Structures are given as C-alpha cells and as structure tokens.
Amino acid sequence: MQKSAIAKGAPLRYFSKSGDEKVRDRQVLVGLIGAGIQLSRTPTLHETEARRQGVDLKYDLIDLDLMGPTDLAQLIAQKRDQGYAGLNVTYPCKIEALSLMDVLSESARAVGAINTIVFKEGKAFGHNTDCWGFATSFRAKMAHVAKDRVLLVGAGGAGAAVGHALADCGVSELFIHDVEPDRAIALTSRIMQNSPNIKVSAVKTVAAGIAAGIDGLVNATPMGMAKLPGSPVPRRLLDAQLWVADIIYFPLETKLLKEAGQVGCTLLSGSGMAVFQAVRAFSLFTGLTPDVVEMVKTFESFG
C-alpha cells in the first residue's frame, strides 16, 4: 500500500493539558452498535483504561438483536444528541454507517467501512481502527509466517479492513471469497486501487482459494461468533502447512481455530485485533494516550 497510509494511519492524537483536564472533568459516554454483542469485551477494555487514567467513562452496548426494527441513521443521530462522545459500530453496520458520516478519515475512505464514530462540533467523524488493529496484531504475532499468497474469507466491513491490512503487511497475492460474489469483486478492485503492487482476485469458493496454493487464510466473516456458530472453512480443506487467523474473539477459540489447531496449523486469534482497534478508538474518543500493555492485560484477564 502506498506509504502504508491505511493500516498505519495517523499517530494517536494527544490533547494538551487543558484538553486532558476537560475530559477528566466530565463523564465520557460512548457505546457499541451491533447485533449479538452481549459477550463483547470492548466495554470493559475502555472503562478499565479510563479508570486507570482518572476518567469517568461509561460504555454502553446498543444491541440491535434486543431492539425492534431500527433505522441506523436515526440511532446514530440519537446518540449524538444524547451527548455521546462517540460510538463503535460492528457487524452488520460497518459499511452502512460509512455513508452516514459528515467527515471520513483517510483510512475509512480508503477501506470503505468504519468501526469508530467521533462526535465533534455537531458532526460525525468516521474512522476505521480495524485495519490498523489487525495489521498491528499480525505483525506482532505472525512475522515469521510465509505470506506470499493468502485467502481472505469475507468481504464485508471487517473483511475490507483486513484485506487492506494484509496488503499493508506485504502479502503479494490475495484471494477473496464471499458468499456474495459481487462484494468480493468490489473489494478486489478497491484494494488494487489503493495498493497497486498487490495482485488480488475473487474466488468462487473457499476450496478454490486453498487450491491456489496459499500460505494462510483469514476468516473475516461473522461465522464462528456465539450467535452464528460454525466455520466458513470445512475441516477437510485444512492442512498443517497453513496458518489460520480469525478476527472473532467471542468465543476466542472459534470452531475454525479449534479445528485448525487440531490439524496442526499456526493460529492467530481475534484477541490482538480486538485490543489494538480499541487502543486507537480510546484515543479518538478521549484524546488521551492509552497504555497498550495495560489494555492487553485487561483483555487477558477475562480468561
């Protein structure tokens, strides 16, 4: 990717001393919009780090599965009017929310999806911290693996972020599969537009992608979540020579990772992406610099 603009992004924001005092003088209200999110660890990550820094932060779960038919634009506007500092958005809202923003960050515009909204001066600013989060986790844990050819399963909002992150991490050839072929094709075009040095192609099936001779694969679909059990990759297609990554973290051991581990694959769970996307989101919400080590400890304390 040109100048690594997407995954690395801009440095974390730093507020002046007066800005720090302002955020500590009031309650910071944020939340997560998504479906089936009751097991999310994100609220505890943010609230624990806020307490450590002397900030009164309340993080709400806004679970679409527990609500009636909901208009996302109205819901976001409602939270803005209620004084929220910002919101995270997750499945299935990351692409839809993009068009509802007043201002987009460079990464959000390039990826074509957002997961973080900041309300400021009456406007909604859309950011993508997923891309940086996955890339940071991948570089930290998978630096030793081959990554010439990789299969990405899922081309939705999370898949778009992961696809751009993989390009930024040096993948030479990327294969993308999605149950909606047009979505995979669209993401293929977007990644090549932003990263002309990578070869990207859509494949009709997971089997076709693996048959292409890949080094590893990433699940960026919601399949494997507690509310959507299962695996997008049949066990018979897994081989010990592959590395396998999953962006889901509740449960931490998805069916895909469990079966891949039994076969002997090198594994990357969704914990790293979960923590690192939260690190950047916390900075955007509060203007404070989070302690990454402490946030990792908080995540690991869940067991």
Helices and strands as residue ranges (DSSP letters): G 2-4, H 17-24, E 28-34, H 42-52, E 57-63, G 64-66, H 72-81, E 86-89, G 96-100, E 103-104, H 106-111, E 116-120, E 123-127, H 130-141, E 149-153, H 157-168, E 173-177, H 181-194, E 199-202, H 206-211, E 216-219, G 235-237, E 243-246, H 255-263, E 266-268, H 271-286, H 292-300
